[in-house]
Amino acid sequence: MSQRSRIEWTQETWNPTTGCTKISPGCKNCYAEVMAKRLQAMGVPGYENGFDLTMMPERLEQPLKKKKPTIYFVNSMSDLFHEDIPDDLLENIFDVIRKSPQHIFQILTKRAERLYTYSQLHSMPVNAWLGVSVENKKYGLPRLDILRKIDTSIRFLSIEPLLERLGVLDLSGIHWVIVGGESGPKARPMRQEWVISIQEQCAKHQVAFFFKQWGTWGADGKKRSKKANGRILLGQTWDAMPTPVN
């Protein structure tokens, strides 16, 4: 079954693959790796291989069985454009997306190059929102430039964990920006001024802005629980979503 999600910007997760490998600094303290190993220890079906990349074709039809319109985060426990996921599985996944027009599918990757290559050979379904992770300037901003070239209905950025001030962003063609700090005992701090800079740029360019969390480090620069730090930025909660394209 697909799973109800505790991720603030989605409703359910759908994982036709699980597991991944690390390719950039944003991967260092991967929440999915920690979760996969925990689920493996608990004996949860589907996580027998821990965080090793594993194909789950038996999960392909899960969205087709649900009629109620739902926002799905695709591969919350993996990266859909991992280099070892075969093209034929990608085609099957996008076929399910096309056959489920009542749903929205949010696809997030750190492998923007493969996403771009795939998009040049296949038209993207209108109900597929495509996003890239942007944790810093060196690795994240080049992904943003690649995403902008892709012909799709909604393009979004997951700037989590935000590891440094990103400076001026080219938000042309971007519809939605999510920002969040890192959680866990080894979390790296996120500074309030970095977040405010992004929020102000989104407001200037009329891009929907979603502040997901402070994580382990609060706005005051102090370390405490994720729950205690909360989601308040500049005295309010920022929950904007992009307008779906029909």
BALOBA-1460 file (C-alpha; in Angstrom, 3 decimals):
// residues 246
<rec num="1" residu="m" x="0.000" y="0.000" z="0.000"/>
<rec num="2" residu="s" x="1.017" y="3.606" z="-0.498"/>
<rec num="3" residu="q" x="1.522" y="5.384" z="2.804"/>
<rec num="4" residu="r" x="0.047" y="8.483" z="4.427"/>
<rec num="5" residu="s" x="2.895" y="10.928" z="4.720"/>
<rec num="6" residu="r" x="4.108" y="13.114" z="7.559"/>
<rec num="7" residu="i" x="5.876" y="15.302" z="5.000"/>
<rec num="8" residu="e" x="4.077" y="18.627" z="5.215"/>
<rec num="9" residu="w" x="3.858" y="19.336" z="1.490"/>
<rec num="10" residu="t" x="2.336" y="16.061" z="0.316"/>
<rec num="11" residu="q" x="-0.424" y="13.621" z="1.255"/>
<rec num="12" residu="e" x="0.853" y="10.120" z="0.481"/>
<rec num="13" residu="t" x="4.075" y="8.478" z="-0.627"/>
<rec num="14" residu="w" x="4.437" y="5.953" z="-3.450"/>
<rec num="15" residu="n" x="7.701" y="4.029" z="-3.633"/>
<rec num="16" residu="p" x="8.005" y="1.805" z="-6.722"/>
<rec num="17" residu="t" x="11.701" y="1.660" z="-5.839"/>
<rec num="18" residu="t" x="13.527" y="1.989" z="-2.532"/>
<rec num="19" residu="g" x="17.147" y="2.656" z="-1.660"/>
<rec num="20" residu="c" x="19.710" y="4.999" z="-3.164"/>
<rec num="21" residu="t" x="23.384" y="6.058" z="-3.209"/>
<rec num="22" residu="k" x="24.880" y="9.356" z="-2.103"/>
<rec num="23" residu="i" x="26.021" y="11.869" z="-4.706"/>
<rec num="24" residu="s" x="26.270" y="15.294" z="-3.007"/>
<rec num="25" residu="p" x="26.500" y="17.017" z="0.404"/>
<rec num="26" residu="g" x="22.709" y="17.066" z="0.785"/>
<rec num="27" residu="c" x="22.833" y="13.255" z="1.025"/>
<rec num="28" residu="k" x="25.197" y="13.149" z="4.008"/>
<rec num="29" residu="n" x="22.564" y="12.627" z="6.716"/>
<rec num="30" residu="c" x="19.873" y="11.082" z="4.504"/>
<rec num="31" residu="y" x="16.614" y="10.576" z="6.406"/>
<rec num="32" residu="a" x="15.523" y="7.831" z="3.977"/>
<rec num="33" residu="e" x="18.649" y="5.798" z="4.696"/>
<rec num="34" residu="v" x="18.018" y="5.955" z="8.439"/>
<rec num="35" residu="m" x="14.361" y="5.050" z="7.957"/>
<rec num="36" residu="a" x="15.114" y="2.161" z="5.573"/>
<rec num="37" residu="k" x="17.550" y="0.567" z="8.015"/>
<rec num="38" residu="r" x="15.032" y="0.980" z="10.828"/>
<rec num="39" residu="l" x="12.304" y="-0.667" z="8.747"/>
<rec num="40" residu="q" x="14.706" y="-3.463" z="7.803"/>
<rec num="41" residu="a" x="15.410" y="-4.125" z="11.492"/>
<rec num="42" residu="m" x="11.660" y="-4.218" z="12.151"/>
<rec num="43" residu="g" x="11.159" y="-6.783" z="9.384"/>
<rec num="44" residu="v" x="8.871" y="-4.539" z="7.344"/>
<rec num="45" residu="p" x="8.174" y="-6.079" z="3.901"/>
<rec num="46" residu="g" x="9.969" y="-4.280" z="1.090"/>
<rec num="47" residu="y" x="12.999" y="-3.300" z="3.161"/>
<rec num="48" residu="e" x="14.799" y="-6.649" z="3.300"/>
<rec num="49" residu="n" x="17.710" y="-5.003" z="1.456"/>
<rec num="50" residu="g" x="17.905" y="-2.015" z="3.748"/>
<rec num="51" residu="f" x="18.926" y="1.037" z="1.719"/>
<rec num="52" residu="d" x="20.312" y="-0.860" z="-1.252"/>
<rec num="53" residu="l" x="18.512" y="0.153" z="-4.439"/>
<rec num="54" residu="t" x="15.598" y="-2.246" z="-4.928"/>
<rec num="55" residu="m" x="12.901" y="-2.365" z="-7.611"/>
<rec num="56" residu="m" x="9.328" y="-2.847" z="-6.385"/>
<rec num="57" residu="p" x="7.238" y="-3.581" z="-9.512"/>
<rec num="58" residu="e" x="4.506" y="-5.042" z="-7.319"/>
<rec num="59" residu="r" x="3.809" y="-1.504" z="-6.078"/>
<rec num="60" residu="l" x="3.298" y="-0.029" z="-9.531"/>
<rec num="61" residu="e" x="-0.484" y="-0.151" z="-9.581"/>
<rec num="62" residu="q" x="-1.095" y="1.288" z="-6.112"/>
<rec num="63" residu="p" x="-2.253" y="4.751" z="-7.342"/>
<rec num="64" residu="l" x="-4.590" y="3.146" z="-9.883"/>
<rec num="65" residu="k" x="-6.567" y="1.572" z="-7.055"/>
<rec num="66" residu="k" x="-7.371" y="4.917" z="-5.422"/>
<rec num="67" residu="k" x="-10.134" y="7.062" z="-6.905"/>
<rec num="68" residu="k" x="-9.999" y="9.953" z="-4.438"/>
<rec num="69" residu="p" x="-7.715" y="12.733" z="-5.786"/>
<rec num="70" residu="t" x="-4.445" y="12.497" z="-3.890"/>
<rec num="71" residu="i" x="-1.074" y="14.243" z="-3.927"/>
<rec num="72" residu="y" x="1.646" y="11.596" z="-4.114"/>
<rec num="73" residu="f" x="5.331" y="12.110" z="-3.416"/>
<rec num="74" residu="v" x="7.000" y="9.592" z="-5.724"/>
<rec num="75" residu="n" x="9.981" y="7.704" z="-4.293"/>
<rec num="76" residu="s" x="10.298" y="9.375" z="-0.925"/>
<rec num="77" residu="m" x="12.656" y="6.483" z="-0.092"/>
<rec num="78" residu="s" x="14.725" y="6.603" z="-3.277"/>
<rec num="79" residu="d" x="15.551" y="8.752" z="-6.315"/>
<rec num="80" residu="l" x="13.394" y="8.001" z="-9.348"/>
<rec num="81" residu="f" x="16.190" y="8.996" z="-11.736"/>
<rec num="82" residu="h" x="18.926" y="6.947" z="-10.101"/>
<rec num="83" residu="e" x="21.279" y="5.723" z="-12.813"/>
<rec num="84" residu="d" x="20.544" y="2.052" z="-12.024"/>
<rec num="85" residu="i" x="16.773" y="2.274" z="-12.436"/>
<rec num="86" residu="p" x="16.044" y="0.943" z="-15.938"/>
<rec num="87" residu="d" x="14.223" y="3.048" z="-18.502"/>
<rec num="88" residu="d" x="11.490" y="0.470" z="-18.908"/>
<rec num="89" residu="l" x="10.575" y="0.792" z="-15.221"/>
<rec num="90" residu="l" x="10.531" y="4.582" z="-15.579"/>
<rec num="91" residu="e" x="8.190" y="4.221" z="-18.544"/>
<rec num="92" residu="n" x="5.890" y="1.966" z="-16.525"/>
<rec num="93" residu="i" x="5.842" y="4.474" z="-13.666"/>
<rec num="94" residu="f" x="4.972" y="7.375" z="-15.951"/>
<rec num="95" residu="d" x="2.334" y="5.226" z="-17.616"/>
<rec num="96" residu="v" x="0.653" y="4.801" z="-14.217"/>
<rec num="97" residu="i" x="0.828" y="8.570" z="-13.734"/>
<rec num="98" residu="r" x="-0.888" y="9.162" z="-17.066"/>
<rec num="99" residu="k" x="-3.578" y="6.642" z="-16.180"/>
<rec num="100" residu="s" x="-4.241" y="8.437" z="-12.869"/>
<rec num="101" residu="p" x="-5.267" y="11.966" z="-13.930"/>
<rec num="102" residu="q" x="-7.162" y="12.450" z="-10.666"/>
<rec num="103" residu="h" x="-3.870" y="12.469" z="-8.750"/>
<rec num="104" residu="i" x="-0.863" y="14.796" z="-8.601"/>
<rec num="105" residu="f" x="2.576" y="13.159" z="-8.543"/>
<rec num="106" residu="q" x="5.504" y="15.102" z="-7.083"/>
<rec num="107" residu="i" x="8.840" y="13.825" z="-8.392"/>
<rec num="108" residu="l" x="12.027" y="15.089" z="-6.750"/>
<rec num="109" residu="t" x="15.557" y="14.200" z="-7.854"/>
<rec num="110" residu="k" x="19.195" y="15.082" z="-7.348"/>
<rec num="111" residu="r" x="19.957" y="13.529" z="-10.732"/>
<rec num="112" residu="a" x="18.777" y="16.395" z="-12.896"/>
<rec num="113" residu="e" x="20.855" y="15.355" z="-15.894"/>
<rec num="114" residu="r" x="19.044" y="12.050" z="-16.256"/>
<rec num="115" residu="l" x="15.684" y="13.722" z="-15.678"/>
<rec num="116" residu="y" x="16.479" y="16.121" z="-18.511"/>
<rec num="117" residu="t" x="17.623" y="13.347" z="-20.858"/>
<rec num="118" residu="y" x="14.499" y="11.327" z="-20.148"/>
<rec num="119" residu="s" x="12.241" y="14.355" z="-20.652"/>
<rec num="120" residu="q" x="13.704" y="14.947" z="-24.099"/>
<rec num="121" residu="l" x="12.561" y="11.499" z="-25.193"/>
<rec num="122" residu="h" x="9.213" y="11.374" z="-23.392"/>
<rec num="123" residu="s" x="6.512" y="13.986" z="-22.881"/>
<rec num="124" residu="m" x="5.826" y="14.668" z="-19.224"/>
<rec num="125" residu="p" x="2.267" y="14.030" z="-17.942"/>
<rec num="126" residu="v" x="0.473" y="17.224" z="-16.935"/>
<rec num="127" residu="n" x="-0.137" y="15.802" z="-13.441"/>
<rec num="128" residu="a" x="3.579" y="15.181" z="-12.830"/>
<rec num="129" residu="w" x="5.303" y="17.976" z="-10.914"/>
<rec num="130" residu="l" x="9.070" y="17.846" z="-11.445"/>
<rec num="131" residu="g" x="11.516" y="19.095" z="-8.849"/>
<rec num="132" residu="v" x="15.201" y="19.106" z="-7.953"/>
<rec num="133" residu="s" x="17.045" y="19.308" z="-4.640"/>
<rec num="134" residu="v" x="19.106" y="22.445" z="-4.068"/>
<rec num="135" residu="e" x="21.246" y="22.212" z="-0.935"/>
<rec num="136" residu="n" x="24.079" y="24.587" z="-1.888"/>
<rec num="137" residu="k" x="25.564" y="26.598" z="-4.747"/>
<rec num="138" residu="k" x="28.033" y="24.030" z="-6.120"/>
<rec num="139" residu="y" x="25.666" y="21.081" z="-6.501"/>
<rec num="140" residu="g" x="22.202" y="22.574" z="-6.217"/>
<rec num="141" residu="l" x="22.194" y="25.589" z="-8.517"/>
<rec num="142" residu="p" x="23.285" y="23.619" z="-11.623"/>
<rec num="143" residu="r" x="20.261" y="21.347" z="-11.050"/>
<rec num="144" residu="l" x="18.032" y="24.414" z="-11.018"/>
<rec num="145" residu="d" x="19.411" y="25.506" z="-14.380"/>
<rec num="146" residu="i" x="18.724" y="22.052" z="-15.865"/>
<rec num="147" residu="l" x="15.182" y="21.888" z="-14.459"/>
<rec num="148" residu="r" x="14.296" y="25.184" z="-16.095"/>
<rec num="149" residu="k" x="14.939" y="23.647" z="-19.534"/>
<rec num="150" residu="i" x="12.370" y="20.864" z="-19.082"/>
<rec num="151" residu="d" x="8.927" y="21.230" z="-20.633"/>
<rec num="152" residu="t" x="6.524" y="20.369" z="-17.803"/>
<rec num="153" residu="s" x="3.496" y="21.802" z="-16.040"/>
<rec num="154" residu="i" x="5.001" y="22.515" z="-12.591"/>
<rec num="155" residu="r" x="8.693" y="22.905" z="-11.712"/>
<rec num="156" residu="f" x="9.703" y="23.048" z="-8.056"/>
<rec num="157" residu="l" x="12.742" y="23.244" z="-5.810"/>
<rec num="158" residu="s" x="13.292" y="21.400" z="-2.548"/>
<rec num="159" residu="i" x="15.883" y="23.512" z="-0.782"/>
<rec num="160" residu="e" x="16.369" y="21.088" z="2.075"/>
<rec num="161" residu="p" x="18.684" y="20.814" z="3.810"/>
<rec num="162" residu="l" x="19.689" y="24.404" z="3.111"/>
<rec num="163" residu="l" x="23.422" y="24.371" z="3.830"/>
<rec num="164" residu="e" x="24.512" y="27.883" z="2.876"/>
<rec num="165" residu="r" x="23.286" y="31.226" z="1.602"/>
<rec num="166" residu="l" x="22.387" y="30.711" z="-2.057"/>
<rec num="167" residu="g" x="22.586" y="34.318" z="-3.196"/>
<rec num="168" residu="v" x="20.492" y="35.573" z="-6.104"/>
<rec num="169" residu="l" x="18.395" y="32.784" z="-7.630"/>
<rec num="170" residu="d" x="17.126" y="32.696" z="-11.197"/>
<rec num="171" residu="l" x="13.521" y="31.676" z="-10.495"/>
<rec num="172" residu="s" x="12.263" y="32.124" z="-14.039"/>
<rec num="173" residu="g" x="10.115" y="29.131" z="-14.947"/>
<rec num="174" residu="i" x="9.942" y="27.920" z="-11.342"/>
<rec num="175" residu="h" x="6.491" y="27.597" z="-9.758"/>
<rec num="176" residu="w" x="7.191" y="26.460" z="-6.204"/>
<rec num="177" residu="v" x="10.013" y="26.584" z="-3.653"/>
<rec num="178" residu="i" x="10.203" y="24.469" z="-0.474"/>
<rec num="179" residu="v" x="12.798" y="25.360" z="2.173"/>
<rec num="180" residu="g" x="13.796" y="23.378" z="5.244"/>
<rec num="181" residu="g" x="16.579" y="22.746" z="7.705"/>
<rec num="182" residu="e" x="18.192" y="19.430" z="8.519"/>
<rec num="183" residu="s" x="17.041" y="17.159" z="11.359"/>
<rec num="184" residu="g" x="18.787" y="14.544" z="13.453"/>
<rec num="185" residu="p" x="21.738" y="14.378" z="15.854"/>
<rec num="186" residu="k" x="24.277" y="15.268" z="13.148"/>
<rec num="187" residu="a" x="22.204" y="18.046" z="11.558"/>
<rec num="188" residu="r" x="24.018" y="21.007" z="10.051"/>
<rec num="189" residu="p" x="22.673" y="24.457" z="11.008"/>
<rec num="190" residu="m" x="20.527" y="26.646" z="8.768"/>
<rec num="191" residu="r" x="20.572" y="30.405" z="9.326"/>
<rec num="192" residu="q" x="17.447" y="32.536" z="9.350"/>
<rec num="193" residu="e" x="18.900" y="35.124" z="6.964"/>
<rec num="194" residu="w" x="19.441" y="32.431" z="4.314"/>
<rec num="195" residu="v" x="15.760" y="31.478" z="4.460"/>
<rec num="196" residu="i" x="14.517" y="35.071" z="4.451"/>
<rec num="197" residu="s" x="16.581" y="35.820" z="1.349"/>
<rec num="198" residu="i" x="14.835" y="32.967" z="-0.518"/>
<rec num="199" residu="q" x="11.387" y="33.953" z="0.750"/>
<rec num="200" residu="e" x="11.885" y="37.544" z="-0.385"/>
<rec num="201" residu="q" x="13.006" y="36.423" z="-3.841"/>
<rec num="202" residu="c" x="9.970" y="34.154" z="-4.161"/>
<rec num="203" residu="a" x="7.683" y="37.033" z="-3.202"/>
<rec num="204" residu="k" x="9.354" y="39.314" z="-5.748"/>
<rec num="205" residu="h" x="8.940" y="36.791" z="-8.564"/>
<rec num="206" residu="q" x="5.493" y="35.537" z="-7.469"/>
<rec num="207" residu="v" x="6.711" y="32.011" z="-6.800"/>
<rec num="208" residu="a" x="4.798" y="29.933" z="-4.224"/>
<rec num="209" residu="f" x="6.888" y="29.579" z="-1.038"/>
<rec num="210" residu="f" x="6.596" y="26.736" z="1.473"/>
<rec num="211" residu="f" x="8.638" y="26.739" z="4.678"/>
<rec num="212" residu="k" x="8.790" y="23.101" z="5.803"/>
<rec num="213" residu="q" x="10.761" y="23.233" z="9.047"/>
<rec num="214" residu="w" x="13.693" y="24.603" z="11.020"/>
<rec num="215" residu="g" x="14.841" y="21.106" z="11.868"/>
<rec num="216" residu="t" x="17.325" y="20.571" z="14.675"/>
<rec num="217" residu="w" x="18.617" y="24.158" z="14.696"/>
<rec num="218" residu="g" x="16.149" y="26.930" z="15.524"/>
<rec num="219" residu="a" x="15.825" y="30.436" z="14.115"/>
<rec num="220" residu="d" x="17.862" y="31.613" z="17.111"/>
<rec num="221" residu="g" x="20.745" y="29.306" z="16.212"/>
<rec num="222" residu="k" x="20.122" y="26.965" z="19.144"/>
<rec num="223" residu="k" x="19.919" y="23.196" z="18.916"/>
<rec num="224" residu="r" x="16.775" y="21.489" z="20.169"/>
<rec num="225" residu="s" x="14.115" y="19.032" z="18.991"/>
<rec num="226" residu="k" x="12.579" y="19.456" z="15.534"/>
<rec num="227" residu="k" x="9.132" y="19.756" z="17.113"/>
<rec num="228" residu="a" x="10.262" y="22.467" z="19.516"/>
<rec num="229" residu="n" x="11.785" y="24.531" z="16.711"/>
<rec num="230" residu="g" x="8.614" y="24.304" z="14.639"/>
<rec num="231" residu="r" x="7.874" y="25.927" z="11.278"/>
<rec num="232" residu="i" x="7.346" y="29.623" z="12.062"/>
<rec num="233" residu="l" x="9.281" y="32.113" z="9.925"/>
<rec num="234" residu="l" x="8.898" y="35.866" z="10.435"/>
<rec num="235" residu="g" x="5.949" y="35.268" z="12.739"/>
<rec num="236" residu="q" x="3.907" y="33.071" z="10.419"/>
<rec num="237" residu="t" x="3.543" y="29.710" z="8.697"/>
<rec num="238" residu="w" x="4.265" y="29.609" z="4.966"/>
<rec num="239" residu="d" x="2.223" y="26.894" z="3.239"/>
<rec num="240" residu="a" x="1.807" y="28.126" z="-0.352"/>
<rec num="241" residu="m" x="1.336" y="25.513" z="-3.071"/>
<rec num="242" residu="p" x="1.509" y="25.982" z="-6.848"/>
<rec num="243" residu="t" x="-1.689" y="26.093" z="-8.874"/>
<rec num="244" residu="p" x="-2.217" y="22.733" z="-10.632"/>
<rec num="245" residu="v" x="-2.402" y="22.791" z="-14.403"/>
<rec num="246" residu="n" x="-5.407" y="20.975" z="-15.876"/>
